[in-house]
Amino acid sequence: MPQLLLFPDPQPLVERLGREFFRSAPECPGVYLMHGGDDAILYVGKAKNLRKRLTHYRVANPERLPRRHLRMLRAVRRIVFRECANESAALSLESELLRSLKPKFNRAGTWPSKPRFLLWRAEGIHLEFAIGEQPGPEWHAFGPMGSMVFMLRFLLVRLFWCLSQPELGLAGMPAGWAHGNLPEVVRINLGDSLSEAVALLNGFFNQEREAFVEWVRARPRCEQHPFELMSFQDALEALPERFPNGAAYTAPYPNPANI
């Protein structure tokens, strides 16, 4: 039998805002702004489903939540929603608000990151990925972007590793790769598929996504574990939604200072 609590966990936001507030929150993508007693904005977050996201704030368990989080929940006096058309729009709005408002309890995204480009090229039989501030003429590029470029490269490396090494799977990646600890230049052996992969990848970042998606889905992956297939599909679906603001460039590259 589950252990009964002698005292229930505190619910400061439920006590302050009421249960009906949580029940009536919109079930759509958007951004939520948490205001303090002086109406200063304490925290900005985004959600694919605002109502579902708010359920994470109902209970303030002191044994499970960090002190910073508990202090924030005790300080919030009201929450304002800004509904968005989709998760991508919510992500863009959240990023804009974080940089302009710099809320007290947000740590990531409150200062603009150094602009960087995702870089890729064909080298022998390998597809190579890198990150740089100024793409050279031998690289294809997507950007400029902020720190999210590191997540984008990680997703693509995981994606192409699963395509090229289905018998090894994610567990067979070089040490550290599965956790995002990638070398400066990542090299993945694609063999005879290299030129086709590069062409389709270029099209993907030039808003021609259907051909790339269909090519990826048609690749043999029968030896992968179901968990790895799920991760593979998640990565594929995440690419167009998480990184909508970059632009693709092909050689010869423009001067990044003029972009």
C-alpha positions as CSV (number, residue, x, y, z in Angstrom):
1,M,0.0,0.0,0.0
2,P,1.2,3.5,-0.7
3,Q,2.4,5.4,2.3
4,L,-0.1,8.0,3.6
5,L,1.2,11.6,4.1
6,L,0.8,12.9,7.7
7,F,0.6,16.4,6.2
8,P,-0.3,17.1,2.6
9,D,2.2,18.9,0.4
10,P,1.7,22.6,0.2
11,Q,-0.2,24.0,-2.8
12,P,0.5,27.8,-2.7
13,L,-0.7,28.6,-6.2
14,V,-3.9,26.6,-5.8
15,E,-4.6,28.4,-2.5
16,R,-3.9,31.8,-4.1
17,L,-5.4,31.4,-7.5
18,G,-8.1,28.7,-6.9
19,R,-8.7,25.3,-8.4
20,E,-10.9,26.7,-11.1
21,F,-8.0,28.8,-12.5
22,F,-6.1,25.5,-13.3
23,R,-9.3,23.9,-14.7
24,S,-10.0,26.8,-17.0
25,A,-6.5,27.3,-18.4
26,P,-6.4,27.0,-22.2
27,E,-5.5,23.7,-23.8
28,C,-3.3,25.1,-26.5
29,P,0.3,26.1,-27.2
30,G,1.3,29.4,-25.6
31,V,3.5,31.3,-23.1
32,Y,2.7,31.9,-19.5
33,L,4.0,34.8,-17.4
34,M,4.2,34.6,-13.6
35,H,3.8,37.9,-11.8
36,G,4.9,38.7,-8.3
37,G,3.3,41.0,-5.6
38,D,4.7,44.2,-7.2
39,D,3.5,42.9,-10.6
40,A,7.1,42.3,-11.7
41,I,7.4,39.3,-14.0
42,L,9.2,36.5,-12.1
43,Y,9.2,33.7,-14.7
44,V,8.3,33.1,-18.3
45,G,7.7,29.7,-19.8
46,K,6.2,28.1,-22.9
47,A,4.1,25.0,-23.3
48,K,2.6,22.8,-26.0
49,N,-0.5,22.6,-23.8
50,L,-0.8,25.4,-21.2
51,R,-3.3,23.6,-19.0
52,K,-1.2,20.4,-18.8
53,R,1.9,22.4,-18.1
54,L,0.3,24.3,-15.2
55,T,-0.3,21.0,-13.4
56,H,3.4,20.9,-12.6
57,Y,3.0,23.9,-10.5
58,R,0.1,22.8,-8.3
59,V,2.1,21.0,-5.7
60,A,5.2,22.4,-4.0
61,N,6.8,19.3,-2.6
62,P,9.8,20.5,-0.5
63,E,11.6,17.2,-0.9
64,R,11.4,17.0,-4.7
65,L,11.7,20.6,-5.8
66,P,14.8,22.9,-5.6
67,R,14.6,25.8,-3.2
68,R,14.7,28.3,-6.0
69,H,11.5,26.7,-7.5
70,L,9.8,26.8,-4.1
71,R,10.7,30.4,-3.5
72,M,9.2,31.3,-6.9
73,L,5.9,29.4,-6.2
74,R,5.5,31.3,-2.9
75,A,6.1,34.6,-4.6
76,V,3.7,34.3,-7.6
77,R,0.5,36.3,-7.3
78,R,-1.0,35.9,-10.7
79,I,-0.3,34.1,-14.0
80,V,-1.0,35.6,-17.5
81,F,-1.4,33.5,-20.6
82,R,-0.5,34.4,-24.2
83,E,-2.0,31.8,-26.6
84,C,0.0,31.0,-29.8
85,A,-0.9,29.2,-33.0
86,N,1.6,26.4,-32.5
87,E,4.6,25.3,-30.4
88,S,7.0,27.0,-32.7
89,A,5.3,30.4,-32.3
90,A,5.3,29.9,-28.5
91,L,9.0,29.1,-28.6
92,S,9.8,32.3,-30.5
93,L,7.6,34.4,-28.2
94,E,9.2,32.9,-25.1
95,S,12.7,33.7,-26.5
96,E,11.7,37.3,-27.3
97,L,10.2,37.8,-23.8
98,L,13.1,36.3,-22.0
99,R,15.6,38.6,-23.7
100,S,13.4,41.7,-23.2
101,L,12.1,41.1,-19.6
102,K,15.0,39.0,-18.1
103,P,12.7,37.5,-15.4
104,K,14.2,36.9,-11.9
105,F,13.7,33.1,-11.9
106,N,14.7,32.3,-15.5
107,R,18.3,31.3,-16.0
108,A,18.5,30.2,-19.6
109,G,17.8,32.4,-22.6
110,T,17.7,35.8,-20.8
111,W,20.8,37.1,-22.7
112,P,21.4,36.9,-26.4
113,S,23.8,34.2,-27.5
114,K,26.7,34.6,-29.8
115,P,25.3,33.9,-33.4
116,R,26.6,30.5,-34.8
117,F,26.0,28.4,-37.9
118,L,25.3,24.8,-38.2
119,L,27.7,23.4,-40.8
120,W,27.7,20.2,-42.9
121,R,29.7,18.9,-45.9
122,A,30.6,15.7,-47.8
123,E,34.2,14.6,-47.1
124,G,35.1,11.3,-48.8
125,I,32.5,8.8,-47.7
126,H,31.6,10.8,-44.6
127,L,29.0,13.4,-43.8
128,E,30.6,15.9,-41.4
129,F,28.8,18.3,-39.0
130,A,30.4,21.3,-37.2
131,I,29.4,24.6,-35.6
132,G,31.1,27.9,-36.5
133,E,30.7,31.6,-36.3
134,Q,31.6,32.2,-39.9
135,P,30.9,29.4,-42.5
136,G,33.7,28.8,-44.9
137,P,33.2,28.1,-48.7
138,E,33.6,24.4,-48.3
139,W,30.6,24.1,-45.9
140,H,26.8,24.2,-46.3
141,A,25.3,26.3,-43.5
142,F,22.1,27.0,-41.6
143,G,21.8,30.0,-39.4
144,P,22.8,32.2,-37.8
145,M,21.4,30.9,-34.5
146,G,22.0,31.1,-30.8
147,S,22.9,28.3,-28.4
148,M,20.2,26.1,-29.8
149,V,22.5,25.3,-32.7
150,F,24.2,22.7,-30.4
151,M,20.9,20.9,-29.9
152,L,20.2,21.0,-33.6
153,R,23.6,19.4,-34.4
154,F,23.0,16.7,-31.7
155,L,19.6,15.8,-33.2
156,L,21.1,15.5,-36.7
157,V,24.0,13.4,-35.5
158,R,21.7,11.1,-33.7
159,L,19.4,10.9,-36.8
160,F,22.2,10.1,-39.3
161,W,23.9,7.7,-36.9
162,C,20.7,5.6,-36.7
163,L,20.5,5.7,-40.5
164,S,24.0,4.6,-41.1
165,Q,24.5,2.2,-38.2
166,P,21.2,0.5,-37.6
167,E,22.9,-2.7,-36.3
168,L,24.7,-0.7,-33.6
169,G,21.9,1.6,-32.6
170,L,22.3,4.5,-30.1
171,A,24.2,2.2,-27.7
172,G,26.9,1.8,-30.3
173,M,27.7,5.5,-30.7
174,P,31.2,6.6,-29.9
175,A,31.8,7.4,-26.2
176,G,29.9,10.6,-25.1
177,W,28.0,11.1,-28.4
178,A,24.7,9.9,-27.0
179,H,24.9,12.5,-24.2
180,G,25.8,15.4,-26.6
181,N,29.6,15.4,-25.9
182,L,30.5,15.7,-29.6
183,P,33.9,16.4,-31.1
184,E,34.5,19.7,-33.0
185,V,33.8,17.9,-36.3
186,V,31.5,14.9,-36.3
187,R,32.1,12.4,-39.1
188,I,29.5,9.8,-40.0
189,N,30.1,7.2,-42.7
190,L,27.2,7.2,-45.2
191,G,29.0,5.4,-48.0
192,D,27.1,5.4,-51.3
193,S,24.2,7.4,-49.8
194,L,26.4,10.4,-49.0
195,S,25.7,12.6,-52.1
196,E,21.9,11.9,-51.9
197,A,21.9,12.6,-48.2
198,V,23.6,16.0,-48.6
199,A,21.3,17.1,-51.4
200,L,18.2,16.2,-49.4
201,L,19.6,17.8,-46.3
202,N,20.2,21.0,-48.2
203,G,16.6,20.8,-49.5
204,F,15.3,20.3,-46.0
205,F,16.9,23.5,-44.8
206,N,15.5,25.4,-47.8
207,Q,11.9,24.6,-46.9
208,E,11.8,21.4,-49.1
209,R,11.2,19.1,-46.1
210,E,8.9,16.4,-47.6
211,A,11.6,14.7,-49.8
212,F,14.1,14.5,-46.9
213,V,11.4,13.1,-44.5
214,E,10.3,10.5,-46.9
215,W,13.9,9.5,-47.7
216,V,14.6,9.1,-44.0
217,R,11.5,7.0,-43.3
218,A,12.3,4.7,-46.2
219,R,15.8,3.9,-44.9
220,P,16.1,0.4,-43.3
221,R,16.0,0.5,-39.6
222,C,14.6,-3.0,-38.8
223,E,17.4,-4.0,-36.4
224,Q,16.8,-1.1,-34.1
225,H,15.2,-1.4,-30.7
226,P,11.6,0.1,-30.4
227,F,12.9,2.7,-28.0
228,E,15.6,3.8,-30.5
229,L,12.9,4.0,-33.3
230,M,10.9,6.2,-31.0
231,S,13.9,8.5,-30.4
232,F,14.6,8.5,-34.1
233,Q,11.0,9.6,-34.9
234,D,11.1,12.2,-32.2
235,A,14.3,13.7,-33.6
236,L,12.9,13.8,-37.1
237,E,9.7,15.6,-36.0
238,A,11.5,18.0,-33.8
239,L,13.7,19.5,-36.5
240,P,11.2,21.7,-38.4
241,E,9.4,22.9,-35.2
242,R,12.3,23.7,-32.9
243,F,14.5,25.6,-35.3
244,P,12.2,27.9,-37.4
245,N,14.3,31.0,-37.5
246,G,17.5,30.0,-39.2
247,A,18.1,30.4,-43.0
248,A,20.1,28.1,-45.3
249,Y,23.0,29.3,-47.4
250,T,24.9,27.6,-50.2
251,A,28.3,28.5,-51.5
252,P,29.5,31.1,-52.1
253,Y,28.5,32.2,-48.7
254,P,27.5,35.8,-47.9
255,N,29.5,37.6,-45.2
256,P,27.7,36.8,-41.9
257,A,28.1,40.4,-40.9
258,N,25.8,41.4,-43.7
259,I,23.1,38.8,-43.0
